[in-house]
């Protein structure tokens, strides 16, 4: 029973059933079209034909009357039309005298029809009892569908007045449409039955040809699902879709087998990855430790000085003011730390949208130098910077200000006298691909080679004791790194002969370096 059920689900049965359904639907569609459209189309075609003949005959008479054209033999032309189209044609003048008739009995038959029409008795000749027998009508032409009850022959009958006043009568015998439809439907049913038989035979042969390789492919796929890649599809000469599918399955089998082998080999490396994960966990713990350390000190200071104020450790006004200033200063440092850390996270995770505009980087650097004037004077540092030229860059003014400020304040903190000079030197160098490099150099001690990459990490300071006298949060250079990564521009640090040089690059509009 299960085997029989599976057979009904097979492609062969489905293909056979589909072909049979398609043939039956086509036959039914043609039968419906036959019954609905054929009679109307036949009648329309004949009506258009008889109208064309009326126009042609009218044109002949107009040419004769207008030009006196004796070359046109009207009787001969009417005979041609009558024979060619199987029409009965009769023409009378305005005095009811016969001018032309294509048949001897036609005059009597048409006179009888006209008499019935004039006496409003045309319904006795009506086809199928339909009282409205007029199928076309205008000012000069009336076309009716009638039936001769004596002979049971259907006609299309035209009564028309020519431009010269003559009356034209045309009668077309038409075959029984219903009989034609019945014969056509029987033929379609016969053709449909033969088509179903042929389709069944063809479907059986074709489906066997197609299902055999598909069955084979199904077995191969089943074995692959069990990780058995020993069976392969035997390719044939025919370059068809099934053969291509077989090639693809063979290729997939090979790749899957190789991948599983590689996974097994990689399994050994996973242990190394676990060790690496342990290192990452250590880094995370170190990060938490760094943050905790940075917040712990200002919180302890704030708590201590606040308790001193509450307990009136120092009663004089100046001491209380000092305590309050320390609390405000530490609170400000905490605020700066938290804001800087939040800003860094937004930049690193792409949550901050950069607003790029054109601005003069020379003007921005001058403003940073002006804001740090007091610090420069306190440390007696000389700044060397060429302010004569204008350099337009494309970037976010706010973030580039942070980059320049970080570089410049770091230079101030670490600048010491070397070879009799204590200075900071800022240069703007034009680079390839429409970029400029901004370099900030300060005289001082070099950075250890092993620390050149570490200084860009958050909370990293070369001075592991984190001396608070120098200030800073350890986030500044990490911010620089995040900002430059967003722009995908170069940045870095280099040890020079008598100091350290930090740099970063920005995009410029073409022709804006002067």
C-alpha distance (Angstrom), angle and dihedral (degrees) to the residues before:
residue distance angle dihedral
X1 . . .
X2 3.82 . .
X3 3.81 90.5 .
X4 3.82 90.9 51.9
X5 3.81 90.1 48.7
X6 3.81 90.9 52.1
X7 3.80 90.6 49.7
X8 3.80 90.1 57.7
X9 3.80 88.0 53.2
X10 3.81 92.6 51.3
X11 3.80 123.8 112.0
X12 3.82 91.7 -117.2
X13 3.80 93.1 60.5
X14 3.80 92.4 41.9
X15 3.82 91.7 49.7
X16 3.81 92.1 48.9
X17 3.81 92.3 46.8
X18 3.80 92.2 47.2
X19 3.81 93.3 51.4
X20 3.82 91.8 48.1
X21 3.81 92.0 49.4
X22 3.79 91.4 49.0
X23 3.83 92.4 50.8
X24 3.83 92.3 46.9
X25 3.81 92.0 48.7
X26 3.82 91.6 49.5
X27 3.84 91.6 49.5
X28 3.84 91.7 47.6
X29 3.79 90.5 48.0
X30 3.81 91.8 51.4
X31 3.82 91.6 47.9
X32 3.81 91.0 51.4
X33 3.82 91.1 47.9
X34 3.82 88.7 47.8
X35 3.80 93.3 53.8
X36 3.79 97.3 40.8
X37 3.80 105.6 34.7
X38 3.82 110.4 22.5
X39 3.82 98.7 73.1
X40 3.81 93.6 44.3
X41 3.81 92.5 46.2
X42 3.83 91.9 47.3
X43 3.79 91.6 50.8
X44 3.81 92.4 45.6
X45 3.80 91.6 50.0
X46 3.81 92.9 51.2
X47 3.81 91.5 45.7
X48 3.81 92.0 53.0
X49 3.82 89.4 48.0
X50 3.80 94.4 53.0
X51 3.83 91.3 46.7
X52 3.81 89.5 53.5
X53 3.82 90.8 51.2
X54 3.81 90.3 50.7
X55 3.81 91.0 53.1
X56 3.82 91.0 47.1
X57 3.83 94.3 51.4
X58 3.80 91.0 45.2
X59 3.81 89.3 52.3
X60 3.84 91.8 51.9
X61 3.81 92.2 54.1
X62 3.82 92.4 44.7
X63 3.82 91.6 53.3
X64 3.82 91.9 48.3
X65 3.80 92.3 48.4
X66 3.78 95.7 43.4
X67 3.79 102.0 40.5
X68 3.79 101.7 20.4
X69 3.79 86.7 -126.5
X70 3.77 105.6 -173.4
X71 3.81 92.0 -180.0
X72 3.82 90.6 78.1
X73 3.79 112.4 84.1
X74 3.78 99.0 -160.7
X75 3.79 95.5 -168.3
X76 3.79 91.5 51.7
X77 3.84 91.8 48.6
X78 3.83 91.1 48.5
X79 3.82 90.3 50.4
X80 3.82 90.2 52.2
X81 3.81 91.6 50.2
X82 3.79 92.1 47.1
X83 3.81 94.7 49.3
X84 3.81 95.9 40.6
X85 3.83 95.5 50.2
X86 3.84 98.8 29.2
X87 3.83 88.8 -119.3
X88 3.81 129.1 155.7
X89 3.81 106.3 -139.0
X90 3.80 128.6 -170.6
X91 3.84 128.4 174.0
X92 3.81 127.8 -169.3
X93 3.77 131.1 179.6
X94 3.79 125.9 -126.2
X95 3.85 89.8 -87.3
X96 3.83 89.9 57.1
X97 3.79 92.1 -109.4
X98 3.81 116.0 147.9
X99 3.80 112.8 -110.7
X100 3.82 99.4 169.8
X101 3.79 139.2 -0.6
X102 3.79 128.4 177.2
X103 3.87 93.3 -156.0
X104 3.79 138.4 32.6
X105 3.80 96.0 -129.8
X106 3.79 93.4 39.7
X107 3.82 95.4 86.2
X108 3.80 93.1 56.6
X109 3.82 93.3 44.7
X110 3.80 94.1 49.0
X111 3.80 92.5 44.9
X112 3.79 88.3 53.8
X113 3.80 91.7 50.0
X114 3.83 91.5 48.0
X115 3.79 90.9 49.4
X116 3.79 90.9 52.9
X117 3.80 90.6 47.3
X118 3.80 92.5 49.4
X119 3.81 91.5 48.7
X120 3.81 91.0 47.3
X121 3.82 91.1 -117.8
X122 3.75 97.2 121.9
X123 3.80 89.5 114.1
X124 3.81 87.9 77.2
X125 3.78 87.3 65.5
X126 3.79 94.1 42.1
X127 3.83 121.1 135.2
X128 3.81 112.0 -118.5
X129 3.81 91.3 -12.1
X130 3.78 94.0 -72.8
X131 3.82 106.2 152.1
X132 3.81 93.7 -156.5
X133 3.83 101.1 73.2
X134 3.83 96.8 157.8
X135 3.82 108.9 104.8
X136 3.84 97.7 172.0
X137 3.79 134.5 14.4
X138 3.81 139.9 170.0
X139 3.82 135.8 152.3
X140 3.81 94.6 -67.6
X141 3.80 107.0 17.0
X142 3.81 134.0 60.5
X143 3.81 120.4 -178.7
X144 3.79 119.7 -166.7
X145 3.78 136.6 -179.8
X146 3.81 111.2 -135.0
X147 3.79 140.2 164.8
X148 3.78 129.1 -142.5
X149 3.80 102.8 -131.8
X150 3.77 91.9 -160.1
X151 3.78 96.2 55.4
X152 3.86 97.4 21.1
X153 3.80 88.4 -132.7
X154 3.81 119.6 146.9
X155 3.81 119.2 -133.5
X156 3.76 139.8 -174.3
X157 3.80 105.5 -143.6
X158 3.82 124.1 -163.1
X159 3.78 123.5 -164.8
X160 3.79 111.9 -173.5
X161 3.77 140.0 163.5
X162 3.79 115.5 -137.0
X163 3.81 122.2 -140.1
X164 3.85 89.9 -105.3
X165 3.82 91.8 56.4
X166 3.81 97.3 -102.3
X167 3.80 119.2 133.6
X168 3.80 118.3 -124.2
X169 3.79 122.5 -158.5
X170 3.79 122.2 -172.5
X171 3.78 125.3 -179.0
X172 3.80 123.0 -170.2
X173 3.77 120.2 -169.9
X174 3.81 109.9 -142.5
X175 3.78 127.5 -165.6
X176 3.82 122.7 -116.9
X177 3.79 105.6 -81.0
X178 3.80 93.2 -163.2
X179 3.77 91.5 57.6
X180 3.79 90.9 49.0
X181 3.82 91.0 50.1
X182 3.81 91.6 49.6
X183 3.80 92.6 49.8
X184 3.81 91.2 45.5
X185 3.83 92.0 50.3
X186 3.79 92.2 49.9
X187 3.78 89.5 50.3
X188 3.81 91.3 49.6
X189 3.83 91.3 50.7
X190 3.79 90.1 50.0
X191 3.79 91.9 48.0
X192 3.83 89.8 46.9
X193 3.80 92.2 53.1
X194 3.79 92.3 48.7
X195 3.84 90.1 45.8
X196 3.81 91.7 52.5
X197 3.81 90.3 50.6
X198 3.81 92.5 48.4
X199 3.82 91.5 42.9
X200 3.80 90.2 52.3
X201 3.79 92.3 53.1
X202 3.82 92.7 44.8
X203 3.83 91.8 45.4
X204 3.79 90.9 51.1
X205 3.81 92.7 51.3
X206 3.80 96.0 41.7
X207 3.80 95.3 43.0
X208 3.80 91.0 51.8
X209 3.79 89.7 52.2
X210 3.80 92.3 49.2
X211 3.80 101.4 37.0
X212 3.80 95.9 53.0
X213 3.85 95.4 66.2
X214 3.82 90.1 38.2
X215 3.81 89.9 54.6
X216 3.78 88.7 49.8
X217 3.81 90.9 50.0
X218 3.80 89.9 49.3
X219 3.82 90.8 55.4
X220 3.81 90.7 49.0
X221 3.82 90.9 49.7
X222 3.82 90.5 48.6
X223 3.81 90.3 53.0
X224 3.81 89.8 47.8
X225 3.80 89.8 54.9
X226 3.80 86.3 57.7
X227 3.83 89.9 50.0
X228 3.80 91.4 -109.3
X229 3.80 107.2 136.5
X230 3.81 98.1 168.4
X231 3.83 96.7 102.3
X232 3.81 117.8 77.5
X233 3.79 132.7 -173.5
X234 3.82 112.3 -106.0
X235 3.80 105.1 -130.8
X236 3.81 119.5 -137.6
X237 3.79 133.2 -151.9
X238 3.82 94.9 -103.2
X239 3.79 111.7 94.3
X240 3.81 96.4 -147.6
X241 3.81 134.9 134.5
X242 3.82 94.8 -91.1
X243 3.79 91.8 50.6
X244 3.81 89.2 48.3
X245 3.81 89.0 49.0
X246 3.80 88.8 52.0
X247 3.80 90.5 51.4
X248 3.81 90.0 48.8
X249 3.82 91.8 50.4
X250 3.80 90.5 49.1
X251 3.80 89.7 49.7
X252 3.81 91.2 46.1
X253 3.81 89.8 48.8
X254 3.80 91.4 52.8
X255 3.79 93.4 46.2
X256 3.80 93.1 45.0
X257 3.80 90.8 49.4
X258 3.81 90.2 49.1
X259 3.81 91.0 46.3
X260 3.80 93.1 51.5
X261 3.78 89.4 48.3
X262 3.79 89.5 50.4
X263 3.80 90.9 47.9
X264 3.74 90.1 54.3
X265 3.77 90.1 50.5
X266 3.78 90.6 45.8
X267 3.77 90.8 53.0
X268 3.79 87.7 78.0
X269 3.78 89.8 55.5
X270 3.81 91.2 53.8
X271 3.78 89.2 74.6
X272 3.78 88.1 58.8
X273 3.80 88.6 49.6
X274 3.80 89.2 53.8
X275 3.76 88.8 55.0
X276 3.80 88.7 49.4
X277 3.80 89.1 51.1
X278 3.78 88.5 54.9
X279 3.78 88.4 55.5
X280 3.80 90.3 50.3
X281 3.80 89.3 51.6
X282 3.77 88.4 52.2
X283 3.79 89.3 51.4
X284 3.81 90.1 50.6
X285 3.79 90.7 50.2
X286 3.79 89.3 48.3
X287 3.81 89.4 51.5
X288 3.81 91.1 52.4
X289 3.77 89.2 46.2
X290 3.82 91.4 51.4
X291 3.79 93.0 50.2
X292 3.78 91.3 45.2
X293 3.80 90.4 50.3
X294 3.79 92.5 49.3
X295 3.81 93.4 50.0
X296 3.81 96.8 37.3
X297 3.80 96.1 64.0
X298 3.85 98.4 51.1
X299 3.82 90.8 42.0
X300 3.83 90.6 52.5
X301 3.80 91.4 47.8
X302 3.80 92.6 47.8
X303 3.81 90.6 47.8
X304 3.82 93.1 48.6
X305 3.78 96.6 47.6
X306 3.81 91.6 42.1
X307 3.81 90.4 54.3
X308 3.81 88.8 48.5
X309 3.79 89.9 54.9
X310 3.79 92.6 47.4
X311 3.80 93.7 48.5
X312 3.84 93.4 42.4
X313 3.81 92.7 -124.9
X314 3.78 88.3 167.6
X315 3.78 114.9 30.8
X316 3.79 98.2 -170.0
X317 3.81 118.7 98.6
X318 3.79 94.9 -125.7
X319 3.84 93.4 57.1
X320 3.79 92.7 47.8
X321 3.80 89.2 49.9
X322 3.82 89.7 51.3
X323 3.81 90.7 50.8
X324 3.79 91.4 50.4
X325 3.82 91.6 48.3
X326 3.82 91.0 51.9
X327 3.83 90.6 50.4
X328 3.83 91.3 49.0
X329 3.81 91.7 46.8
X330 3.81 93.7 50.5
X331 3.81 91.5 44.6
X332 3.78 88.4 52.1
X333 3.80 91.3 51.2
X334 3.81 90.4 50.1
X335 3.79 90.1 48.9
X336 3.81 91.0 49.8
X337 3.81 91.2 47.4
X338 3.82 94.0 50.7
X339 3.81 93.7 44.6
X340 3.80 92.2 46.7
X341 3.80 91.3 48.8
X342 3.82 92.1 49.0
X343 3.80 91.0 47.7
X344 3.80 90.7 49.2
X345 3.81 92.4 51.2
X346 3.83 92.0 49.6
X347 3.80 90.8 51.0
X348 3.81 94.3 46.1
X349 3.82 93.9 48.3
X350 3.81 95.6 42.8
X351 3.81 95.2 -113.2
X352 3.80 94.5 125.5
X353 3.82 118.2 78.7
X354 3.79 114.3 -145.9
X355 3.81 117.0 -136.7
X356 3.78 106.0 -148.5
X357 3.80 120.0 -157.4
X358 3.79 137.2 157.0
X359 3.81 114.9 -99.1
X360 3.81 140.8 153.3
X361 3.82 109.1 -96.2
X362 3.85 90.1 -164.8
X363 3.80 90.3 59.4
X364 3.82 90.7 48.2
X365 3.83 92.1 51.0
X366 3.81 90.7 48.8
X367 3.80 90.0 53.3
X368 3.83 91.4 50.9
X369 3.83 90.1 50.2
X370 3.81 90.5 49.0
X371 3.84 92.2 51.9
X372 3.82 90.6 50.8
X373 3.84 94.3 46.4
X374 3.83 93.4 110.6
X375 3.82 93.0 51.8
X376 3.81 90.5 47.9
X377 3.79 92.2 51.4
X378 3.83 92.3 46.6
X379 3.81 91.6 54.2
X380 3.80 93.8 36.4
X381 3.81 92.6 -125.6
X382 3.80 121.1 164.4
X383 3.84 117.0 -143.1
X384 3.80 120.2 -150.5
X385 3.83 114.3 -162.8
X386 3.81 132.2 146.6
X387 3.83 105.8 -129.1
X388 3.80 96.7 172.4
X389 3.78 99.4 93.1
X390 3.81 132.7 60.7
X391 3.83 119.2 -132.5
X392 3.80 117.9 -172.3
X393 3.80 117.6 -157.0
X394 3.79 135.0 -179.3
X395 3.81 113.8 -127.6
X396 3.80 145.2 94.2
X397 3.80 105.4 -61.0
X398 3.83 93.7 -152.7
X399 3.81 96.1 54.0
X400 3.79 95.7 40.9
X401 3.82 87.1 53.2
X402 3.83 87.1 56.6
X403 3.82 91.4 49.8
X404 3.82 93.2 50.2
X405 3.82 92.1 43.4
X406 3.83 92.1 50.5
X407 3.79 92.5 49.3
X408 3.82 93.3 44.6
X409 3.83 97.5 45.8
X410 3.82 90.0 46.4
X411 3.81 88.3 52.3
X412 3.81 90.4 51.3
X413 3.82 92.3 49.5
X414 3.79 94.5 49.5
X415 3.81 101.2 34.8
X416 3.80 113.1 118.0
X417 3.77 132.5 167.2
X418 3.83 114.0 -84.6
X419 3.82 122.9 177.8
X420 3.77 90.9 -8.3
X421 3.79 97.4 -51.0
X422 3.77 135.4 93.1
X423 3.77 110.1 -168.4
X424 3.79 149.8 140.6
X425 3.79 118.6 -139.3
X426 3.84 123.0 -162.9
X427 3.81 120.6 -167.1
X428 3.81 134.8 178.4
X429 3.79 113.0 -151.1
X430 3.82 124.8 -170.9
X431 3.81 112.8 -128.6
X432 3.79 136.8 -173.0
X433 3.84 124.4 -82.3
X434 3.83 94.0 37.6
X435 3.80 96.6 -62.8
X436 3.79 136.6 127.3
X437 3.81 127.8 -152.9
X438 3.82 118.7 -140.3
X439 3.83 111.3 -155.6
X440 3.85 125.6 -166.5
X441 3.83 114.2 -168.2
X442 3.80 127.9 -177.2
X443 3.78 130.4 -177.2
X444 3.78 111.2 -117.8
X445 3.76 146.6 85.9
X446 3.77 119.0 -23.8
X447 3.80 122.0 -114.3
X448 3.77 114.7 -111.7
X449 3.81 111.1 -102.3
X450 3.81 92.7 -124.3
X451 3.82 89.2 55.4
X452 3.84 98.5 49.9
X453 3.81 91.5 94.4
X454 3.80 96.9 33.9
X455 3.81 95.0 61.1
X456 3.84 89.9 73.1
X457 3.80 91.6 61.8
X458 3.77 117.8 101.4
X459 3.83 115.4 -97.1
X460 3.79 91.4 7.3
X461 3.80 116.4 140.1
X462 3.78 126.8 172.9
X463 3.80 87.0 -139.2
X464 3.83 98.8 70.5
X465 3.79 90.6 -168.5
X466 3.82 87.6 66.6
X467 3.78 94.8 -141.2
X468 3.80 105.7 -148.8
X469 3.76 92.8 -155.1
X470 3.79 89.4 78.9
X471 3.81 92.1 49.7
X472 3.83 123.3 -151.2
X473 3.79 132.9 121.3
X474 3.81 102.1 -124.8
X475 3.82 90.1 -116.9
X476 3.82 100.0 93.5
X477 3.81 98.8 88.3
X478 3.82 90.8 40.1
X479 3.82 86.6 57.3
X480 3.81 90.2 50.6
X481 3.81 89.6 51.6
X482 3.84 92.5 49.7
X483 3.82 93.2 47.5
X484 3.82 93.6 48.5
X485 3.82 91.5 46.0
X486 3.80 88.6 55.8
X487 3.81 88.8 55.7
X488 3.83 92.0 39.4
X489 3.80 88.4 -132.1
X490 3.79 129.1 141.0
X491 3.80 122.6 -97.0
X492 3.80 134.5 162.6
X493 3.79 151.1 121.4
X494 3.80 133.3 -94.9
X495 3.80 132.1 -168.1
X496 3.80 111.5 -126.9
X497 3.80 130.5 -165.4
X498 3.79 94.9 -93.1
X499 3.78 103.3 15.6
X500 3.82 149.3 -18.2
X501 3.82 130.3 -62.9
X502 3.80 124.5 -157.9
X503 3.85 119.8 -167.7
X504 3.80 143.7 178.1
X505 3.82 134.9 179.5
X506 3.82 133.1 -130.7
X507 3.80 135.5 -171.4
X508 3.80 119.1 -109.2
X509 3.80 133.2 -164.5
X510 3.81 112.3 -107.3
X511 3.80 111.6 -87.8
X512 3.81 97.0 11.4
X513 3.81 97.2 113.9
X514 3.80 109.2 92.3
